[in-house]
Amino acid sequence: MNNVDSAQYSGRNQAPTACEHCQGIADHEPWCFTCDPRVHYAFEIVRDSSLMTLTDTLILHSLGAAWINLAASTFEL
C-alpha cells in the first residue's frame, strides 16, 4: 500500500461555501453586502443606528421614523 499524503488531496472534495448574505458561490450578487457600499451602509445602520449619517437621520425624522437601539432599551408590559 502506498503512503499518500492526505493533505495534498484534502481540498479536492470540499464544496465551496456560499456567501452568507447572497448565497453566491462563484460570484457575489451585485446587491450583496460585501460588494455594494450602499447595501453595506444600510446593513450596518440596522445593526447599529449610531452609524447613521446626520443627513439620513434628518430625512428619516422628517418622514416620522424613529430609530431606537432595541438592544439598549428595556421593555415593560
NORCORMO-V332669 format. One record per residue. N is the residue number from 1. SS is DSSP state (H for helix, E for strand, - for the rest). PHI is phi in whole degrees, 0 to 359 (* if undefined). PSI is psi in whole degrees, 0 to 359 (NA if undefined). Layout:
n:N ss:SS phi:PHI psi:PSI
n:N ss:SS phi:PHI psi:PSI
//
This chain:
n:1 ss:- phi:* psi:135
n:2 ss:- phi:277 psi:142
n:3 ss:- phi:272 psi:110
n:4 ss:- phi:250 psi:132
n:5 ss:- phi:291 psi:112
n:6 ss:H phi:292 psi:335
n:7 ss:H phi:294 psi:332
n:8 ss:H phi:295 psi:327
n:9 ss:H phi:252 psi:3
n:10 ss:- phi:296 psi:329
n:11 ss:- phi:273 psi:351
n:12 ss:- phi:288 psi:327
n:13 ss:- phi:262 psi:2
n:14 ss:- phi:270 psi:128
n:15 ss:- phi:284 psi:145
n:16 ss:- phi:295 psi:149
n:17 ss:- phi:274 psi:137
n:18 ss:- phi:283 psi:149
n:19 ss:- phi:297 psi:135
n:20 ss:- phi:289 psi:345
n:21 ss:- phi:264 psi:315
n:22 ss:- phi:244 psi:355
n:23 ss:- phi:67 psi:13
n:24 ss:- phi:288 psi:139
n:25 ss:- phi:257 psi:304
n:26 ss:- phi:276 psi:318
n:27 ss:- phi:225 psi:153
n:28 ss:- phi:278 psi:153
n:29 ss:- phi:290 psi:152
n:30 ss:- phi:301 psi:331
n:31 ss:- phi:270 psi:7
n:32 ss:- phi:294 psi:143
n:33 ss:- phi:310 psi:324
n:34 ss:- phi:279 psi:346
n:35 ss:- phi:249 psi:322
n:36 ss:- phi:259 psi:116
n:37 ss:H phi:297 psi:330
n:38 ss:H phi:290 psi:320
n:39 ss:H phi:292 psi:321
n:40 ss:H phi:300 psi:315
n:41 ss:H phi:298 psi:313
n:42 ss:H phi:299 psi:317
n:43 ss:H phi:298 psi:317
n:44 ss:H phi:292 psi:321
n:45 ss:H phi:286 psi:338
n:46 ss:H phi:289 psi:321
n:47 ss:H phi:288 psi:323
n:48 ss:- phi:215 psi:101
n:49 ss:H phi:294 psi:344
n:50 ss:H phi:291 psi:346
n:51 ss:H phi:275 psi:356
n:52 ss:- phi:290 psi:141
n:53 ss:- phi:290 psi:158
n:54 ss:H phi:300 psi:319
n:55 ss:H phi:300 psi:312
n:56 ss:H phi:295 psi:323
n:57 ss:H phi:298 psi:315
n:58 ss:H phi:294 psi:320
n:59 ss:H phi:297 psi:312
n:60 ss:H phi:294 psi:323
n:61 ss:H phi:297 psi:318
n:62 ss:H phi:293 psi:336
n:63 ss:- phi:273 psi:356
n:64 ss:- phi:91 psi:10
n:65 ss:- phi:276 psi:142
n:66 ss:- phi:239 psi:124
n:67 ss:- phi:259 psi:123
n:68 ss:- phi:232 psi:154
n:69 ss:- phi:271 psi:101
n:70 ss:- phi:295 psi:330
n:71 ss:- phi:292 psi:329
n:72 ss:- phi:269 psi:341
n:73 ss:- phi:271 psi:155
n:74 ss:- phi:246 psi:146
n:75 ss:- phi:245 psi:140
n:76 ss:- phi:236 psi:134
n:77 ss:- phi:261 psi:NA
//
